[in-house]
Amino acid sequence: MQPRLALHFDLTPRSAATDADAAFLAACVAWLGLDQGQPLSWDSPSNHTLDGGRILRWAPYRNDGASLADIVVHAPDPLDRSLQWSTHVTYVASQNAAGAIHRQVNIRVGTEGGAPNGAPPPVRPPRLLSELDATFTLVSNDGPLQRTPTQLEAGTLDAFVRFVLCDPARTMPVLLLTELPDGGYVLPPEQFAAEMFGLGLCFQLRHADTFALSDAVGGHARSVFLGSARAYLPGFTLEADPFQHPLVLARALALPGERRRLVQRLAEVSVQRPFSDPVVADTLRDLRSAAYSKRPDATEALAAAESGVEMDKTQLIAIVRQLEEAVRAAEGELARTRERLNESRQSLEAERSSARSLRTTLAALKERQPISKPASDAPQSVLEAVERAQALYSDALRILPSAFTSSRDSEFPDPDTAWSYLKALGEVGRRRQDRALSRPLGEVFADLGVDYSPGPSDPARKTPYIFRDSDREVECADQLRKGSNPVTCLRIYFASTEDGGFVIGHVGRQIDVIARAAASED
């Protein structure tokens, strides 16, 4: 399963009189749209088939002031029925030594299946967050979430940049919406915060104060102004690459598609934040499993029935219900084991990535090369570079199956250069999508140190740069080039898309161009 969204919040009831467990249950019922025939209860687990083909599993447990609830929802994508969405919500309430109750909720969203190598479908924050916000204050590692963006003042901008934007411990993106020069905003700040709720901390800034912001962040490149919005991702510094912190210009901010693209990027950031359920959750799950297994023993009743002892209808119904609950409990534990296995696989992949980074650093130290910043996690093959580009630049690059095949067969000896070329292509694609590119592609790629060649325009030659994209063909004739040997060189064949991004048809060796006359003689 591919992780798509991962959120973690502490829950603080807005009123001391609130029954927190009951309020969480009510929020889940509203989120799922359950009717009276599909109740949820803290007293027993349940499974439901909901509208739209959704399947719900509810597994609660309460004991001695502690509470645990696992909610798993499986749903087919409305447009691609081969794609399955899974949402896992974990609610934990535990008591500390001082007697205070600590409540938290973890939300994980993932997908499985779908068209191979296709563009990932958009992710949206689950409506459960807005339902919870009615009763609880949602608190992230960086502070409480607000339904209305926090107004920044000119006199506090230096402190805001130093202690918020540049805080190395920050884990949540900071979203900054600016005022238009003539007053007002492209979007009402409340609407902007509602669409991004849960994905970042929202702030707003007057137009007159944007000049002070530019001074505080070291120039216009990392600033935001003229009604635009920017997401300052974790790890921002005054030397950071501005293209790594998404900027949505005012005219694009009004388009729902551009805001969905921003949400998609913030969701990718959320998955990169490592977190796990608290230790007490596993303890409560073990206690829950033991409690579920302690149903009234039906063995004696079944033996009595076999021996001819009469049983009334009520007893038979009780036996059947006990068996059904036992089956549901077993299914729930099996699903939980599968989820833990998937999490272990993801952790293993993260450790492998860390090991590759450490190998790179060690090699640099052995060669006595200076390391001005942590060594990059260099890809081990051209195929891995392509896979990384798909994961990090899916908003700007559409990579066709033929590109994966050609990169797997590539004999180009420098995967790191292949990754730098693909990264340059992704960054240029994002700038084009943001309408922030006014120069020809040749000049832009030249500034990035990348050799670019536009597609052939000679009508006397037959183009071989046709690649299959599902049920249609795409011509990718533009090239990024490295090396001259046709077999061991690197060629990236691509074309522009309507939204300003690029579609890549081939990554690997050079493709020979066949003269039209020769082709006709064949």
C-alpha positions as CSV (number, residue, x, y, z in Angstrom):
1,M,0.0,0.0,0.0
2,Q,1.3,3.5,-0.9
3,P,1.0,6.0,2.0
4,R,-0.7,9.2,0.9
5,L,-1.4,11.1,4.1
6,A,-0.2,10.8,7.7
7,L,-1.5,13.1,10.4
8,H,-1.1,13.2,14.2
9,F,-2.8,15.5,16.7
10,D,-3.4,15.8,20.4
11,L,-7.0,16.4,21.3
12,T,-8.0,18.9,24.0
13,P,-11.7,19.2,24.8
14,R,-12.9,22.8,24.3
15,S,-15.1,22.4,27.4
16,A,-14.3,20.7,30.7
17,A,-17.8,19.3,30.7
18,T,-17.3,17.5,27.4
19,D,-17.5,13.7,27.5
20,A,-14.5,13.2,25.2
21,D,-15.1,9.6,24.3
22,A,-18.7,10.3,23.4
23,A,-17.7,13.4,21.4
24,F,-15.1,11.4,19.4
25,L,-17.7,8.7,18.7
26,A,-20.2,11.4,17.5
27,A,-17.6,13.0,15.2
28,C,-16.9,9.6,13.6
29,V,-20.6,9.0,13.1
30,A,-21.0,12.4,11.4
31,W,-17.8,11.8,9.3
32,L,-19.0,8.4,8.1
33,G,-22.6,9.5,7.5
34,L,-24.0,6.6,9.4
35,D,-27.8,6.2,9.9
36,Q,-29.6,4.7,12.9
37,G,-29.3,1.2,11.4
38,Q,-25.5,1.4,11.5
39,P,-24.7,2.4,15.0
40,L,-21.3,2.6,16.6
41,S,-20.8,1.9,20.3
42,W,-18.0,1.8,22.8
43,D,-19.4,-1.5,24.1
44,S,-18.7,-3.7,21.1
45,P,-16.9,-3.9,17.8
46,S,-18.8,-3.8,14.5
47,N,-18.5,-4.1,10.7
48,H,-20.6,-2.1,8.3
49,T,-21.0,-1.9,4.5
50,L,-21.6,1.8,3.7
51,D,-22.8,3.7,0.7
52,G,-20.4,3.9,-2.3
53,G,-19.0,0.4,-1.6
54,R,-17.2,1.5,1.6
55,I,-16.4,-1.1,4.2
56,L,-16.1,0.0,7.8
57,R,-14.4,-1.8,10.7
58,W,-14.9,-0.4,14.2
59,A,-12.8,-1.9,17.1
60,P,-13.2,0.0,20.5
61,Y,-12.0,-0.8,24.0
62,R,-12.2,1.0,27.3
63,N,-10.7,0.0,30.6
64,D,-9.9,1.9,33.9
65,G,-9.9,5.4,32.4
66,A,-8.0,4.4,29.2
67,S,-9.7,4.3,25.8
68,L,-8.7,2.9,22.4
69,A,-10.6,2.9,19.1
70,D,-9.4,1.7,15.7
71,I,-11.5,2.8,12.7
72,V,-10.6,1.3,9.3
73,V,-12.5,2.4,6.2
74,H,-11.8,0.8,2.8
75,A,-13.4,2.6,-0.3
76,P,-13.0,2.2,-4.0
77,D,-12.0,5.3,-5.9
78,P,-15.1,6.8,-7.6
79,L,-13.3,7.2,-11.0
80,D,-10.9,4.2,-11.0
81,R,-12.6,1.2,-9.5
82,S,-9.3,-0.7,-9.6
83,L,-7.9,1.8,-7.0
84,Q,-8.6,1.2,-3.3
85,W,-8.4,3.8,-0.6
86,S,-7.8,2.9,3.0
87,T,-8.2,5.2,6.0
88,H,-7.0,4.1,9.4
89,V,-7.9,6.3,12.4
90,T,-6.5,5.5,15.9
91,Y,-7.9,7.3,18.9
92,V,-6.0,6.8,22.2
93,A,-6.8,8.2,25.6
94,S,-4.5,7.4,28.5
95,Q,-4.0,8.6,32.1
96,N,-0.6,9.8,33.3
97,A,0.9,9.5,36.8
98,A,-0.6,12.8,37.8
99,G,-4.1,11.7,36.8
100,A,-4.4,13.9,33.7
101,I,-5.9,12.4,30.5
102,H,-3.9,12.6,27.3
103,R,-5.9,12.2,24.1
104,Q,-4.5,11.9,20.6
105,V,-5.6,10.8,17.2
106,N,-3.5,9.4,14.3
107,I,-4.9,9.4,10.8
108,R,-3.3,7.4,7.9
109,V,-4.5,7.3,4.3
110,G,-3.1,5.0,1.7
111,T,-4.0,3.7,-1.8
112,E,-3.5,0.3,-3.4
113,G,-3.9,-0.8,-7.0
114,G,-4.9,1.6,-9.8
115,A,-3.3,2.1,-13.2
116,P,0.4,1.3,-13.2
117,N,2.7,4.3,-13.4
118,G,-0.3,6.6,-13.6
119,A,-0.6,10.0,-12.0
120,P,-1.7,9.6,-8.3
121,P,-5.2,10.8,-7.6
122,P,-5.6,13.9,-5.4
123,V,-5.6,13.6,-1.6
124,R,-7.9,15.6,0.6
125,P,-7.9,16.1,4.3
126,P,-10.5,13.8,5.9
127,R,-13.7,15.6,7.0
128,L,-13.2,13.9,10.4
129,L,-10.8,16.8,11.2
130,S,-13.5,19.5,10.9
131,E,-15.9,17.3,12.8
132,L,-13.4,16.9,15.7
133,D,-12.6,20.6,15.6
134,A,-16.2,21.4,16.7
135,T,-15.5,19.8,20.1
136,F,-11.7,19.5,20.4
137,T,-8.7,21.8,19.8
138,L,-6.4,19.9,17.5
139,V,-2.8,20.4,18.6
140,S,0.2,19.5,16.4
141,N,3.8,19.4,17.5
142,D,4.1,23.0,16.4
143,G,1.0,24.3,18.1
144,P,-2.9,24.3,17.8
145,L,-4.6,24.4,14.4
146,Q,-6.8,27.5,13.7
147,R,-9.9,27.8,11.5
148,T,-8.9,31.4,10.8
149,P,-5.3,32.3,9.8
150,T,-3.2,34.1,12.3
151,Q,-2.6,37.8,11.4
152,L,1.1,38.6,11.3
153,E,2.3,42.1,12.2
154,A,5.3,43.9,10.7
155,G,7.0,44.3,14.0
156,T,7.0,40.5,14.7
157,L,8.2,39.3,11.2
158,D,11.8,39.0,12.2
159,A,10.9,36.8,15.1
160,F,8.4,34.9,13.0
161,V,11.0,34.1,10.4
162,R,13.7,33.2,13.0
163,F,11.7,31.2,15.5
164,V,8.9,29.7,13.3
165,L,10.0,29.5,9.6
166,C,13.6,28.6,10.4
167,D,12.9,26.4,13.4
168,P,14.8,23.2,12.7
169,A,12.4,21.2,14.9
170,R,9.3,22.3,12.9
171,T,7.4,19.4,11.5
172,M,4.3,21.1,10.0
173,P,4.3,23.3,6.9
174,V,3.6,27.0,7.4
175,L,1.1,28.4,4.9
176,L,1.2,32.2,4.4
177,L,-1.5,34.0,2.5
178,T,-0.9,37.6,1.4
179,E,-3.2,40.5,0.7
180,L,-3.7,42.0,-2.8
181,P,-2.2,45.5,-3.4
182,D,-5.7,47.0,-3.6
183,G,-6.9,45.2,-0.5
184,G,-8.7,42.0,0.1
185,Y,-7.6,38.5,-0.8
186,V,-8.0,36.2,-3.8
187,L,-9.7,33.7,-1.4
188,P,-11.3,34.6,1.9
189,P,-8.7,33.6,4.5
190,E,-11.2,31.4,6.3
191,Q,-11.8,29.4,3.0
192,F,-8.1,29.0,2.4
193,A,-7.5,27.8,6.0
194,A,-10.5,25.4,5.7
195,E,-9.2,23.8,2.5
196,M,-5.7,23.3,4.1
197,F,-7.0,22.4,7.6
198,G,-4.8,19.8,9.2
199,L,-2.0,20.1,6.6
200,G,-0.2,23.1,8.0
201,L,-0.3,26.2,10.2
202,C,-2.1,29.1,8.4
203,F,-1.0,32.8,8.6
204,Q,-2.0,35.9,6.7
205,L,-0.1,39.1,5.9
206,R,-1.1,42.6,4.8
207,H,0.3,43.9,1.5
208,A,2.2,46.7,3.2
209,D,4.0,44.3,5.4
210,T,5.2,42.0,2.6
211,F,8.3,44.2,2.0
212,A,9.4,43.6,5.6
213,L,8.9,39.9,5.0
214,S,11.2,40.0,2.0
215,D,13.9,41.7,4.0
216,A,13.5,39.1,6.8
217,V,13.8,36.1,4.5
218,G,16.7,37.5,2.5
219,G,15.1,38.6,-0.7
220,H,12.1,38.3,-3.0
221,A,13.0,34.7,-4.1
222,R,11.9,33.2,-0.7
223,S,9.2,35.8,0.0
224,V,5.5,35.9,-0.9
225,F,3.5,39.0,-1.9
226,L,0.8,40.5,-4.3
227,G,-2.0,38.2,-3.1
228,S,0.0,35.0,-3.6
229,A,0.3,32.1,-1.0
230,R,3.4,30.1,-0.1
231,A,4.0,26.9,1.8
232,Y,7.2,27.0,3.8
233,L,8.0,23.4,4.3
234,P,9.9,22.0,7.3
235,G,13.7,22.5,7.0
236,F,13.4,26.0,5.6
237,T,16.5,28.2,6.0
238,L,17.5,31.6,4.6
239,E,19.7,29.7,2.1
240,A,17.0,27.2,1.1
241,D,16.2,26.5,-2.5
242,P,13.0,28.7,-3.1
243,F,11.6,26.2,-5.6
244,Q,11.4,23.5,-2.8
245,H,8.8,25.7,-1.0
246,P,5.8,25.9,-3.2
247,L,4.6,29.3,-4.3
248,V,1.1,29.7,-5.7
249,L,0.7,33.0,-7.6
250,A,-2.5,35.1,-7.1
251,R,-4.0,34.3,-10.5
252,A,-3.4,30.6,-9.9
253,L,-4.6,30.6,-6.3
254,A,-8.1,31.3,-7.6
255,L,-8.1,28.0,-9.5
256,P,-9.3,24.9,-7.6
257,G,-6.9,22.7,-9.5
258,E,-3.9,24.7,-8.3
259,R,-5.0,24.5,-4.7
260,R,-5.5,20.8,-5.1
261,R,-1.9,20.5,-6.3
262,L,-0.8,22.4,-3.2
263,V,-2.8,20.0,-1.0
264,Q,-1.1,17.1,-2.8
265,R,2.3,18.5,-2.1
266,L,1.5,19.0,1.6
267,A,0.1,15.5,1.8
268,E,3.5,14.2,0.5
269,V,5.2,16.2,3.2
270,S,3.0,14.6,5.9
271,V,4.0,11.1,4.8
272,Q,7.6,12.0,5.2
273,R,7.1,12.9,8.9
274,P,7.9,9.7,10.9
275,F,5.4,8.9,13.7
276,S,3.9,5.9,15.2
277,D,1.1,5.0,17.6
278,P,2.0,5.5,21.3
279,V,3.3,2.5,23.2
280,V,0.1,2.5,25.3
281,A,-1.9,1.8,22.1
282,D,-0.2,-1.6,21.6
283,T,-0.9,-2.4,25.3
284,L,-4.5,-1.5,24.9
285,R,-4.8,-3.6,21.7
286,D,-3.5,-6.6,23.5
287,L,-6.0,-6.1,26.3
288,R,-8.7,-5.6,23.8
289,S,-7.8,-8.8,22.0
290,A,-8.0,-10.7,25.3
291,A,-11.3,-9.1,26.2
292,Y,-12.8,-9.9,22.8
293,S,-11.8,-13.5,23.2
294,K,-13.6,-13.8,26.6
295,R,-17.1,-14.3,25.3
296,P,-19.5,-16.6,27.1
297,D,-18.3,-20.1,26.2
298,A,-20.7,-21.7,23.7
299,T,-19.0,-25.1,23.8
300,E,-21.2,-26.5,26.6
301,A,-24.3,-25.2,24.9
302,L,-23.4,-26.8,21.6
303,A,-22.6,-30.1,23.4
304,A,-26.0,-30.0,25.1
305,A,-27.7,-29.4,21.8
306,E,-25.9,-32.4,20.3
307,S,-26.9,-34.6,23.2
308,G,-30.6,-33.8,22.7
309,V,-31.1,-31.3,25.5
310,E,-33.6,-28.8,24.3
311,M,-32.6,-25.1,23.9
312,D,-34.8,-22.2,23.4
313,K,-34.5,-19.7,20.6
314,T,-32.9,-17.1,22.8
315,Q,-30.0,-19.4,23.6
316,L,-29.5,-20.3,20.0
317,I,-29.4,-16.6,19.0
318,A,-26.9,-15.9,21.8
319,I,-24.6,-18.7,20.5
320,V,-24.8,-17.4,16.9
321,R,-24.0,-13.8,18.1
322,Q,-21.1,-15.0,20.1
323,L,-19.6,-16.8,17.2
324,E,-20.1,-13.8,14.9
325,E,-18.3,-11.5,17.4
326,A,-15.5,-14.0,17.7
327,V,-15.1,-14.1,13.9
328,R,-15.1,-10.3,13.7
329,A,-12.6,-10.0,16.4
330,A,-10.3,-12.5,14.6
331,E,-10.7,-10.5,11.3
332,G,-9.9,-7.3,13.1
333,E,-6.7,-8.7,14.6
334,L,-5.7,-10.1,11.2
335,A,-6.2,-6.7,9.6
336,R,-4.1,-5.1,12.4
337,T,-1.3,-7.6,11.8
338,R,-1.3,-6.8,8.1
339,E,-1.1,-3.0,8.9
340,R,1.8,-3.6,11.2
341,L,3.5,-5.7,8.5
342,N,3.1,-2.8,6.0
343,E,4.5,-0.3,8.5
344,S,7.5,-2.6,9.1
345,R,8.1,-2.8,5.4
346,Q,8.0,1.1,5.2
347,S,10.4,1.3,8.1
348,L,12.7,-1.1,6.4
349,E,12.7,0.9,3.2
350,A,13.5,4.1,5.2
351,E,16.4,2.3,6.9
352,R,17.8,1.2,3.5
353,S,17.6,4.8,2.3
354,S,19.5,5.9,5.4
355,A,22.1,3.3,4.8
356,R,22.6,4.5,1.3
357,S,23.1,8.1,2.6
358,L,25.6,6.9,5.2
359,R,27.5,5.0,2.5
360,T,27.7,8.2,0.4
361,T,29.0,10.2,3.4
362,L,31.6,7.5,4.3
363,A,32.9,7.5,0.8
364,A,33.3,11.3,0.8
365,L,35.2,11.1,4.1
366,K,37.5,8.4,2.8
367,E,38.3,10.6,-0.2
368,R,38.8,13.5,2.2
369,Q,36.2,15.5,0.3
370,P,34.6,18.4,2.2
371,I,31.0,18.0,3.2
372,S,29.3,21.4,3.5
373,K,25.9,19.7,4.1
374,P,24.7,16.2,4.7
375,A,25.5,13.9,1.8
376,S,22.6,13.3,-0.6
377,D,21.0,9.9,-0.9
378,A,22.5,9.1,-4.3
379,P,20.4,6.6,-6.4
380,Q,22.0,3.3,-7.1
381,S,20.7,3.0,-10.7
382,V,19.0,5.0,-13.5
383,L,15.8,3.2,-12.8
384,E,15.9,4.3,-9.1
385,A,16.4,7.9,-10.3
386,V,13.3,7.6,-12.4
387,E,11.3,6.1,-9.5
388,R,12.5,8.9,-7.3
389,A,11.4,11.5,-9.9
390,Q,7.9,9.9,-10.0
391,A,7.6,10.0,-6.2
392,L,8.8,13.6,-5.7
393,Y,7.7,15.3,-8.9
394,S,4.4,13.6,-9.7
395,D,2.7,17.0,-9.9
396,A,4.9,18.2,-12.7
397,L,6.2,15.0,-14.4
398,R,4.1,12.2,-16.0
399,I,6.5,9.2,-16.5
400,L,5.3,6.7,-19.1
401,P,5.8,2.9,-18.7
402,S,8.3,3.0,-21.6
403,A,10.6,5.3,-19.5
404,F,10.7,2.8,-16.7
405,T,11.6,0.0,-19.2
406,S,14.3,2.0,-20.9
407,S,15.8,3.2,-17.6
408,R,16.0,-0.4,-16.4
409,D,18.0,-1.3,-19.5
410,S,20.2,1.8,-19.4
411,E,24.0,1.4,-19.3
412,F,24.6,5.0,-18.3
413,P,27.2,4.8,-15.6
414,D,26.3,7.8,-13.5
415,P,22.8,7.5,-11.8
416,D,23.4,10.6,-9.8
417,T,23.7,12.7,-12.9
418,A,20.5,11.0,-14.2
419,W,18.8,12.1,-11.0
420,S,20.1,15.7,-11.3
421,Y,18.7,15.9,-14.9
422,L,15.3,14.5,-13.8
423,K,15.2,16.9,-10.8
424,A,16.0,19.8,-13.1
425,L,13.1,18.7,-15.4
426,G,10.8,18.5,-12.5
427,E,11.7,21.9,-11.1
428,V,11.3,23.6,-14.5
429,G,7.9,21.9,-14.9
430,R,6.8,23.3,-11.6
431,R,7.9,26.8,-12.5
432,R,6.0,26.5,-15.8
433,Q,2.9,25.3,-14.0
434,D,3.2,28.3,-11.6
435,R,3.5,30.6,-14.6
436,A,6.9,31.7,-13.2
437,L,9.0,31.0,-16.3
438,S,9.3,33.7,-19.0
439,R,12.5,32.6,-20.8
440,P,12.9,29.9,-23.4
441,L,13.6,26.4,-22.2
442,G,17.1,26.3,-23.7
443,E,18.2,29.3,-21.6
444,V,16.6,27.9,-18.4
445,F,18.2,24.5,-18.8
446,A,21.6,26.1,-19.7
447,D,21.5,28.0,-16.4
448,L,21.0,24.6,-14.6
449,G,23.9,23.0,-16.4
450,V,21.7,20.7,-18.5
451,D,22.2,20.1,-22.2
452,Y,18.8,20.6,-23.9
453,S,17.8,19.9,-27.5
454,P,14.4,20.7,-28.9
455,G,12.6,18.1,-31.0
456,P,13.4,17.6,-34.7
457,S,11.6,19.7,-37.2
458,D,12.9,18.2,-40.4
459,P,9.9,16.9,-42.3
460,A,12.2,14.6,-44.3
461,R,12.9,12.5,-41.3
462,K,10.6,10.0,-39.6
463,T,10.4,10.6,-35.8
464,P,10.8,7.5,-33.7
465,Y,9.9,9.4,-30.5
466,I,6.4,7.9,-30.2
467,F,5.5,6.3,-26.9
468,R,2.4,4.5,-25.7
469,D,0.3,6.1,-23.0
470,S,-2.5,3.7,-22.2
471,D,-4.8,3.8,-25.3
472,R,-3.0,6.7,-27.1
473,E,0.4,7.6,-28.5
474,V,2.5,10.5,-27.3
475,E,5.4,12.1,-29.2
476,C,8.2,13.0,-26.9
477,A,10.8,14.6,-29.2
478,D,12.5,17.1,-26.9
479,Q,15.7,15.8,-25.3
480,L,18.0,16.3,-22.3
481,R,21.4,14.9,-23.2
482,K,24.6,13.7,-21.5
483,G,27.4,11.9,-23.2
484,S,28.0,11.0,-26.9
485,N,28.2,7.2,-27.0
486,P,24.8,6.0,-28.3
487,V,24.8,3.0,-26.0
488,T,26.2,4.4,-22.7
489,C,24.9,8.0,-23.0
490,L,21.9,9.4,-21.2
491,R,18.9,10.7,-23.3
492,I,15.7,11.9,-21.7
493,Y,12.9,12.3,-24.3
494,F,10.0,14.4,-23.2
495,A,7.2,16.7,-24.3
496,S,5.2,19.5,-22.7
497,T,1.7,19.0,-21.3
498,E,-1.2,21.4,-21.3
499,D,-0.8,22.4,-17.7
500,G,2.9,23.3,-18.2
501,G,4.4,20.1,-16.9
502,F,6.2,17.4,-18.9
503,V,5.5,13.8,-20.0
504,I,8.6,11.6,-20.2
505,G,8.6,8.7,-22.7
506,H,12.2,7.4,-22.5
507,V,15.2,7.6,-20.1
508,G,18.3,5.7,-21.3
509,R,20.3,5.1,-24.5
510,Q,20.0,7.2,-27.6
511,I,17.2,6.4,-30.0
512,D,18.2,6.3,-33.7
513,V,16.5,8.6,-36.1
514,I,15.5,6.9,-39.4
515,A,15.3,8.8,-42.6
516,R,11.9,8.7,-44.2
517,A,13.2,7.6,-47.6
518,A,15.0,4.6,-46.1
519,A,12.0,3.7,-44.1
520,S,9.8,3.6,-47.2
521,E,12.3,1.3,-49.1
522,D,11.8,-1.2,-46.2
